[in-house]
Amino acid sequence: MLTKLESISYIGIDCVAVDVEVNVSNYGLPSFDIVGLPNKEINESRQRVKTALQNCGIQFPNKKITVNLAPADLPKQGSFYDLSIAAGIISEVYKLAIPQSAVFFGELSLDGTLRHTRGSFPLALYAKENNYKFIFLPAACSLEVKNVPNVNFIFLNSLHDFISFLKYQKKISINYAHSSAKRSSTIDMSSIAGQSIAKRCLEVSAAGGHSLLMYGPPGAGKTLLASAYATILPTLTESQMVEVAKIYSLYGDQNSEIFSGQAPFRNPHHTVSFSGMLGGGNLPHPGEITFAHHGVLFLDEICEFSSNVLNCLRQPLESGFIQIARNQRMVKFPSKFILFAATNPCPCGYYGHPTKKCVCTLSQIQRYVKRLSGPILDRIDLFLNVTSIEFSELVHNNFKAETSLQIQKRVEVARAVQQKRLLAYKLNCNSEITPDLLKKLCPLTQITSNILEKAYTKYSLSTRGITRIIKIARTIADLELSANIEQSHIAEALQYRNNPTIVG
């Protein structure tokens, strides 16, 4: 007897339909085979399904069982085919009809219970878009899909629940426990003494989605500022949250902050590999740049990273996605992120320090900063020289600094202004403005244009550099709710591009 069920597979973060055909035949020697380009996880389903059925008191057919995952030319991976395979066998054993327009998803434990299975959120979105009447999945995934409306989820704790539904249309009830996500960062902007220029630069970066490079001696507060940066990022929009949640649901990092609308903040170690940063593998897996989608990729001590790893960031910084070719198949992962980097000016960290002597040779300094190639630097919007603060400012300053919440409110107001302006072009923030839209969205007066022309000559700026200055000035104007880019906005933007230690 042949039973056909429906499940899914993934290409990148997109779902594709997979037919699960379970044939239980009286002809041939007893066996249990799975075909259709399954990987090792799926081949191991044979033992999980057989043992789970037996431990639930369901007689496993002593017949020739063949499971086909179609289309056969699509490589399959994952453990979520367990439920569909078990459902097909149960249908044969109990002679129960499988509901029409149903999709199955879930991994089995050996005792017949269903485990939490990665990828349930994109499955729920796919099922809603394709109007499935029934979506069978583990009850452990209920919190992950609870915000997907108008979908008929059939949550299962075990295979017994599935049999009860087929026989009596009985559904288990789910109690959604309330949980409040907190930011991983506990550093508030108000707890950082001084550094008013640095805080302003971070605010501009967060408001416009601009990439940022901080440089300065050890102990000046670069890492501390980066930790506080996470607390002023704007809340993700609904569409952004859906994109980010799909990535984290599918690839197994169940971070509650992601599902609360907080932007991702990734901080990979400088020993990260090329594939760890970009993604890769025989069946492509995303890297850090994709996990930072609509959030921040923080590279502490960026000059310690491999040159190959840093140079691979050039294309995704411009395009907002990364393409990985494997087995004659191209997989595209989204990667719109803010690059936030920090570095010392030299290996010892004290090159250019007013009081401490640098012990590095000129060749050592050149090798150190050479990893930051010109094309990478040209793709960074803001440069910030973080200097050590005075002792009196550190200990005796009683001035009450702004909190992260106060700064975040201004950032979100500025981001809302940008989203309204850019809605027709399907852009989110000023950093995404393309060169062909620059004159239309960021017009300059004759005075501001003259200021830029002088800076272009004096600092030998590239065309890309001028473009970035204009976009930064537009963000500063948005923070001040100014309709036009004024001289003060251009002057402040130029201040963040002038970086003689690193650039020149």
C-alpha positions as CSV (number, residue, x, y, z in Angstrom):
1,M,0.0,0.0,0.0
2,L,1.3,3.4,-0.9
3,T,0.7,6.5,1.3
4,K,1.7,9.9,0.1
5,L,2.4,12.7,2.6
6,E,3.9,16.2,2.3
7,S,6.9,17.7,4.0
8,I,9.5,20.3,3.1
9,S,13.1,20.9,2.4
10,Y,15.3,24.0,2.5
11,I,17.4,25.8,-0.1
12,G,19.1,28.5,1.8
13,I,16.4,29.9,4.0
14,D,13.6,29.2,1.5
15,C,11.2,26.2,1.8
16,V,10.5,23.8,-1.1
17,A,7.8,21.1,-1.1
18,V,8.9,17.5,-0.7
19,D,6.6,14.5,-1.2
20,V,7.2,11.7,1.3
21,E,6.0,8.4,-0.4
22,V,5.8,5.5,2.0
23,N,5.2,2.1,0.4
24,V,4.5,-1.0,2.5
25,S,4.6,-4.0,0.3
26,N,3.9,-7.7,0.9
27,Y,6.3,-8.6,-1.9
28,G,10.0,-9.0,-1.3
29,L,12.2,-9.6,1.8
30,P,11.4,-7.5,4.9
31,S,13.5,-4.3,4.7
32,F,13.3,-0.6,5.4
33,D,14.9,1.7,2.8
34,I,14.9,5.5,2.2
35,V,15.7,6.9,-1.2
36,G,15.7,10.3,-2.8
37,L,19.2,11.8,-2.0
38,P,18.9,11.5,1.8
39,N,21.8,12.5,4.0
40,K,23.0,10.6,7.0
41,E,20.5,12.2,9.4
42,I,17.6,11.0,7.2
43,N,19.1,7.5,6.8
44,E,19.3,7.2,10.6
45,S,15.5,7.9,10.6
46,R,15.0,4.2,9.9
47,Q,16.2,3.3,13.4
48,R,14.5,6.2,15.1
49,V,11.1,5.6,13.5
50,K,11.2,1.8,14.0
51,T,12.2,2.0,17.7
52,A,9.7,4.8,18.4
53,L,6.8,2.9,16.9
54,Q,7.7,-0.2,18.9
55,N,8.1,1.7,22.2
56,C,4.6,3.2,21.6
57,G,3.1,-0.3,21.3
58,I,2.6,0.0,17.5
59,Q,3.5,-3.2,15.6
60,F,6.1,-2.4,13.1
61,P,5.2,-4.1,9.8
62,N,7.5,-7.0,9.0
63,K,7.3,-6.1,5.3
64,K,9.3,-4.4,2.6
65,I,9.1,-0.7,3.4
66,T,10.4,1.9,0.9
67,V,10.3,5.6,1.5
68,N,10.9,8.0,-1.4
69,L,11.6,11.7,-0.9
70,A,10.7,13.5,-4.1
71,P,11.9,15.3,-6.1
72,A,14.8,12.8,-6.2
73,D,17.3,15.2,-7.6
74,L,17.1,17.6,-4.6
75,P,19.6,16.8,-1.8
76,K,17.7,16.4,1.5
77,Q,19.0,17.0,5.0
78,G,17.6,17.2,8.5
79,S,15.8,15.0,11.0
80,F,12.3,16.5,10.5
81,Y,11.2,13.7,8.1
82,D,10.7,11.3,11.1
83,L,7.1,12.3,11.7
84,S,6.0,12.0,8.1
85,I,7.6,8.6,7.7
86,A,6.1,7.4,11.0
87,A,2.7,8.8,10.0
88,G,2.8,6.8,6.7
89,I,3.5,3.6,8.5
90,I,0.9,4.3,11.1
91,S,-1.6,4.9,8.3
92,E,-0.9,1.4,7.0
93,V,-1.0,-0.4,10.4
94,Y,-4.3,1.2,11.6
95,K,-5.8,1.7,8.1
96,L,-6.4,5.4,8.9
97,A,-6.6,8.0,6.2
98,I,-4.1,10.9,6.2
99,P,-5.9,14.3,6.0
100,Q,-5.7,16.1,2.7
101,S,-3.6,19.3,2.5
102,A,-1.5,18.4,5.4
103,V,2.2,18.9,6.0
104,F,4.4,17.0,8.5
105,F,7.4,18.1,10.3
106,G,9.2,16.8,13.4
107,E,12.0,14.6,14.9
108,L,11.2,11.6,17.0
109,S,12.8,10.4,20.2
110,L,13.1,6.6,20.7
111,D,10.2,6.6,23.1
112,G,7.8,8.0,20.5
113,T,7.8,11.6,21.8
114,L,8.5,14.5,19.4
115,R,11.5,16.7,20.0
116,H,12.0,20.3,19.3
117,T,13.0,20.5,15.7
118,R,14.9,23.4,14.0
119,G,13.2,25.2,11.1
120,S,9.6,25.2,12.4
121,F,9.2,29.0,11.9
122,P,10.0,29.1,8.2
123,L,7.8,25.9,7.8
124,A,4.9,27.8,9.4
125,L,5.3,30.8,7.1
126,Y,5.5,28.4,4.1
127,A,2.3,26.5,5.2
128,K,0.4,29.8,5.6
129,E,1.5,31.1,2.2
130,N,0.4,27.8,0.5
131,N,-2.9,27.5,2.4
132,Y,-2.3,24.1,4.1
133,K,-5.3,23.0,6.2
134,F,-3.3,21.0,8.7
135,I,0.3,21.5,10.0
136,F,1.5,18.6,12.2
137,L,4.6,19.5,14.3
138,P,6.0,18.9,17.8
139,A,4.4,20.7,20.7
140,A,7.9,21.8,21.7
141,C,7.9,24.1,18.7
142,S,4.7,25.9,19.7
143,L,6.4,29.0,21.2
144,E,8.4,29.4,18.0
145,V,5.4,29.5,15.7
146,K,2.8,31.1,18.0
147,N,3.0,34.5,16.3
148,V,2.1,33.1,12.8
149,P,-1.6,33.8,12.6
150,N,-4.4,32.0,10.8
151,V,-2.7,28.6,10.6
152,N,-4.2,25.3,11.9
153,F,-1.4,23.8,13.9
154,I,-1.8,20.3,15.2
155,F,0.7,20.1,18.0
156,L,1.9,16.6,19.0
157,N,3.7,15.5,22.1
158,S,4.0,11.9,20.9
159,L,2.8,9.5,18.2
160,H,-0.2,8.7,20.5
161,D,-1.4,12.2,20.0
162,F,-1.2,11.7,16.2
163,I,-3.3,8.5,16.4
164,S,-5.9,10.2,18.6
165,F,-6.2,13.0,16.1
166,L,-6.7,10.6,13.2
167,K,-9.3,8.6,15.1
168,Y,-11.2,11.2,17.1
169,Q,-10.0,14.6,15.7
170,K,-8.6,15.3,19.3
171,K,-6.1,18.1,19.6
172,I,-3.9,18.8,22.6
173,S,-4.0,22.2,24.3
174,I,-1.0,24.4,24.5
175,N,-0.2,26.7,27.3
176,Y,2.1,29.5,26.1
177,A,4.3,30.5,29.0
178,H,5.0,34.2,29.1
179,S,8.7,35.0,28.7
180,S,10.3,38.4,28.5
181,A,13.6,38.6,26.6
182,K,16.4,40.8,27.9
183,R,19.3,42.2,26.0
184,S,22.5,40.2,26.3
185,S,24.3,43.4,26.9
186,T,24.1,44.8,30.4
187,I,26.2,47.9,29.7
188,D,24.2,51.1,29.5
189,M,25.5,54.2,27.8
190,S,25.0,56.2,31.1
191,S,27.5,54.0,32.8
192,I,30.4,55.0,30.5
193,A,32.2,58.0,31.7
194,G,33.0,60.8,29.2
195,Q,33.5,59.7,25.5
196,S,30.8,62.2,24.4
197,I,32.1,62.2,20.8
198,A,32.2,58.5,20.7
199,K,28.7,58.2,21.9
200,R,27.5,60.6,19.3
201,C,29.3,58.7,16.6
202,L,27.6,55.4,17.8
203,E,24.2,57.2,17.7
204,V,24.8,58.3,14.1
205,S,25.9,54.8,13.1
206,A,22.8,53.2,14.7
207,A,20.4,55.7,13.2
208,G,21.6,55.3,9.6
209,G,22.9,51.8,9.7
210,H,26.4,53.0,9.0
211,S,29.5,50.8,9.4
212,L,32.0,52.0,11.9
213,L,35.7,51.5,12.8
214,M,37.0,52.5,16.2
215,Y,40.8,52.7,16.8
216,G,42.8,53.7,19.8
217,P,45.1,52.4,22.6
218,P,44.3,49.5,24.8
219,G,42.0,50.3,27.7
220,A,40.5,53.4,26.1
221,G,37.0,51.8,26.1
222,K,36.5,50.5,22.6
223,T,35.0,47.1,23.6
224,L,32.9,48.8,26.3
225,L,31.4,51.1,23.8
226,A,30.7,48.2,21.5
227,S,28.9,46.4,24.2
228,A,26.7,49.4,24.9
229,Y,26.1,49.9,21.2
230,A,23.7,46.9,21.3
231,T,21.4,48.8,23.7
232,I,20.8,51.7,21.3
233,L,19.9,49.8,18.2
234,P,16.4,50.3,16.8
235,T,13.8,47.6,17.2
236,L,13.4,45.4,14.1
237,T,10.4,46.0,11.9
238,E,8.0,43.2,11.4
239,S,9.4,42.2,8.0
240,Q,13.0,42.3,9.4
241,M,12.1,40.2,12.4
242,V,10.5,37.6,10.2
243,E,13.7,37.4,8.0
244,V,16.0,37.1,11.1
245,A,13.7,34.6,12.8
246,K,13.7,32.3,9.8
247,I,17.5,32.2,9.8
248,Y,17.8,31.5,13.6
249,S,15.0,29.0,13.6
250,L,16.3,27.0,10.6
251,Y,19.9,26.8,11.8
252,G,19.2,25.9,15.4
253,D,20.3,29.0,17.4
254,Q,17.1,29.5,19.5
255,N,17.9,32.9,20.8
256,S,14.8,34.4,22.5
257,E,16.1,38.0,21.8
258,I,15.6,37.4,18.1
259,F,11.9,36.6,18.4
260,S,11.4,39.7,20.5
261,G,12.5,42.1,17.8
262,Q,15.9,42.9,19.0
263,A,18.7,43.2,16.4
264,P,21.3,40.4,16.3
265,F,24.7,41.3,17.6
266,R,27.5,38.8,16.5
267,N,31.0,38.9,17.9
268,P,33.1,36.2,16.2
269,H,36.6,35.5,17.5
270,H,39.5,36.6,15.3
271,T,40.4,33.0,14.6
272,V,37.1,32.4,12.7
273,S,37.6,30.6,9.4
274,F,36.6,31.7,5.9
275,S,33.5,29.4,5.9
276,G,32.7,30.3,9.5
277,M,32.4,34.0,8.4
278,L,30.7,33.6,5.0
279,G,29.1,30.1,5.3
280,G,29.8,26.9,3.4
281,G,29.8,23.2,3.6
282,N,28.6,20.5,1.2
283,L,25.0,21.5,2.0
284,P,25.6,25.2,2.5
285,H,25.2,26.6,6.0
286,P,25.2,30.3,6.8
287,G,28.1,32.1,8.4
288,E,28.5,35.0,10.8
289,I,27.5,37.6,8.2
290,T,24.1,36.0,7.7
291,F,23.6,35.5,11.5
292,A,24.2,39.3,11.7
293,H,21.5,40.0,9.1
294,H,19.6,43.3,10.1
295,G,22.0,43.6,13.0
296,V,25.6,44.1,13.9
297,L,28.8,42.2,13.0
298,F,31.4,43.3,15.6
299,L,35.0,42.5,14.8
300,D,37.1,43.2,17.9
301,E,40.8,43.6,17.0
302,I,40.0,43.5,13.3
303,C,43.6,43.6,12.3
304,E,44.1,40.2,14.0
305,F,41.6,38.6,11.5
306,S,42.9,36.8,8.4
307,S,43.2,39.0,5.3
308,N,41.2,36.5,3.3
309,V,38.4,36.6,5.9
310,L,38.3,40.5,5.8
311,N,38.4,40.8,2.1
312,C,35.5,38.4,1.7
313,L,33.3,41.0,3.4
314,R,33.6,43.4,0.5
315,Q,30.9,41.9,-1.7
316,P,28.2,41.4,1.0
317,L,28.8,44.8,2.4
318,E,27.8,46.3,-0.9
319,S,25.1,43.8,-2.1
320,G,23.5,42.7,1.2
321,F,23.7,39.0,0.4
322,I,26.2,36.2,-0.1
323,Q,26.0,33.5,-2.8
324,I,27.5,30.0,-2.2
325,A,27.8,27.5,-5.1
326,R,27.7,23.8,-4.1
327,N,26.9,20.7,-6.2
328,Q,25.7,22.7,-9.2
329,R,23.3,24.6,-6.9
330,M,23.5,28.3,-6.0
331,V,22.3,29.2,-2.5
332,K,21.8,32.8,-1.6
333,F,21.9,33.9,2.1
334,P,20.9,37.5,3.1
335,S,23.6,39.6,4.9
336,K,22.6,43.2,5.4
337,F,24.5,44.1,8.5
338,I,26.3,47.0,10.2
339,L,30.1,46.3,10.3
340,F,31.4,47.5,13.6
341,A,35.1,47.1,14.0
342,A,37.7,48.0,16.6
343,T,41.5,47.9,16.5
344,N,44.7,49.1,18.1
345,P,46.8,51.4,15.9
346,C,49.8,48.9,16.1
347,P,50.6,45.5,17.6
348,C,51.6,47.0,21.0
349,G,48.7,49.5,20.8
350,Y,50.5,52.7,21.6
351,Y,51.5,54.1,18.3
352,G,50.7,57.9,18.4
353,H,50.0,57.8,22.2
354,P,50.9,61.1,23.9
355,T,52.5,59.5,27.0
356,K,53.3,55.9,26.3
357,K,56.1,54.9,23.9
358,C,55.3,52.5,21.0
359,V,57.8,49.6,20.9
360,C,56.8,48.4,17.4
361,T,59.0,48.8,14.4
362,L,57.7,50.5,11.3
363,S,57.6,47.2,9.4
364,Q,55.5,45.6,12.2
365,I,53.0,48.5,12.1
366,Q,52.8,48.3,8.3
367,R,52.2,44.6,8.4
368,Y,49.6,45.0,11.1
369,V,47.4,47.6,9.4
370,K,48.0,46.2,5.9
371,R,45.3,43.6,6.6
372,L,42.8,46.4,6.4
373,S,43.0,46.9,2.6
374,G,42.0,50.1,0.9
375,P,38.7,48.6,-0.5
376,I,37.6,47.5,2.9
377,L,38.4,50.9,4.5
378,D,36.5,52.6,1.6
379,R,33.4,50.6,2.6
380,I,33.5,51.8,6.2
381,D,31.4,54.9,6.8
382,L,32.6,56.2,10.1
383,F,36.0,56.4,11.7
384,L,36.3,57.1,15.4
385,N,39.5,57.8,17.3
386,V,38.9,56.6,20.9
387,T,41.3,58.2,23.3
388,S,41.8,57.6,27.0
389,I,39.8,60.0,29.2
390,E,41.3,62.2,31.9
391,F,41.4,60.9,35.5
392,S,39.2,63.8,36.7
393,E,36.5,63.0,34.1
394,L,36.7,59.3,35.1
395,V,36.4,59.8,38.9
396,H,35.1,63.2,39.7
397,N,32.7,64.0,36.9
398,N,29.2,64.0,38.5
399,F,27.4,64.9,35.2
400,K,24.5,62.6,34.6
401,A,25.0,61.0,31.2
402,E,22.2,60.0,28.8
403,T,20.8,56.5,29.2
404,S,20.7,54.0,26.3
405,L,17.0,54.3,26.3
406,Q,17.1,58.0,25.7
407,I,19.5,57.6,22.8
408,Q,17.6,54.7,21.4
409,K,14.4,56.8,21.2
410,R,16.2,59.4,19.0
411,V,17.6,56.6,16.9
412,E,14.2,55.1,16.3
413,V,12.6,58.5,15.5
414,A,15.4,59.1,12.9
415,R,15.0,55.6,11.5
416,A,11.2,56.1,11.2
417,V,11.9,59.3,9.1
418,Q,14.2,57.3,6.8
419,Q,11.8,54.4,6.4
420,K,9.0,56.8,5.4
421,R,11.3,58.5,2.8
422,L,12.7,55.2,1.5
423,L,9.5,53.1,1.5
424,A,8.9,53.5,-2.2
425,Y,12.4,52.2,-3.0
426,K,12.2,49.2,-0.6
427,L,15.1,50.4,1.5
428,N,15.3,50.6,5.3
429,C,18.0,53.2,6.2
430,N,20.3,55.8,4.7
431,S,23.3,53.5,4.4
432,E,21.3,51.5,1.8
433,I,20.8,54.4,-0.6
434,T,22.2,53.6,-4.0
435,P,24.3,56.1,-6.0
436,D,21.5,56.6,-8.6
437,L,19.1,57.7,-5.8
438,L,21.6,59.9,-4.0
439,K,20.9,63.2,-5.7
440,K,17.1,62.7,-5.4
441,L,17.1,61.6,-1.7
442,C,20.1,63.7,-0.5
443,P,20.1,67.0,-2.4
444,L,22.8,69.5,-1.5
445,T,22.8,73.3,-1.6
446,Q,25.5,75.2,-3.4
447,I,27.2,76.0,0.0
448,T,27.3,72.3,1.2
449,S,28.5,71.3,-2.3
450,N,31.4,73.7,-2.1
451,I,32.4,72.3,1.3
452,L,32.4,68.8,-0.1
453,E,34.5,69.9,-3.1
454,K,37.2,71.3,-0.8
455,A,37.2,68.2,1.3
456,Y,37.5,66.0,-1.8
457,T,40.7,67.9,-2.9
458,K,42.2,68.2,0.6
459,Y,41.8,64.6,1.8
460,S,42.0,62.9,-1.7
461,L,38.6,61.2,-1.1
462,S,37.3,58.6,-3.4
463,T,33.9,58.8,-5.1
464,R,32.6,56.2,-2.7
465,G,34.0,58.2,0.2
466,I,32.0,61.3,-1.0
467,T,28.9,59.3,-1.4
468,R,29.2,58.0,2.2
469,I,29.8,61.5,3.6
470,I,26.6,62.7,2.0
471,K,24.6,59.7,3.4
472,I,26.1,60.3,6.9
473,A,25.1,64.0,6.7
474,R,21.6,62.9,5.7
475,T,21.5,60.7,8.9
476,I,22.7,63.6,11.1
477,A,20.0,65.8,9.6
478,D,17.4,63.1,10.3
479,L,18.5,62.9,14.0
480,E,17.8,66.7,14.2
481,L,14.6,66.3,12.2
482,S,15.9,68.6,9.6
483,A,14.4,68.4,6.1
484,N,17.6,69.7,4.4
485,I,21.3,68.8,4.8
486,E,22.9,71.9,6.3
487,Q,26.6,73.0,6.6
488,S,26.8,71.7,10.2
489,H,25.7,68.2,9.1
490,I,28.4,68.1,6.4
491,A,31.0,69.3,8.8
492,E,30.2,66.7,11.4
493,A,30.1,64.0,8.7
494,L,33.6,65.0,7.5
495,Q,34.8,64.8,11.1
496,Y,34.0,61.1,11.1
497,R,35.8,60.4,7.8
498,N,39.0,62.1,8.7
499,N,41.3,59.3,9.9
500,P,45.0,60.0,9.3
501,T,46.2,57.1,11.5
502,I,44.4,54.4,9.7
503,V,43.5,55.7,6.3
504,G,46.4,57.9,5.4
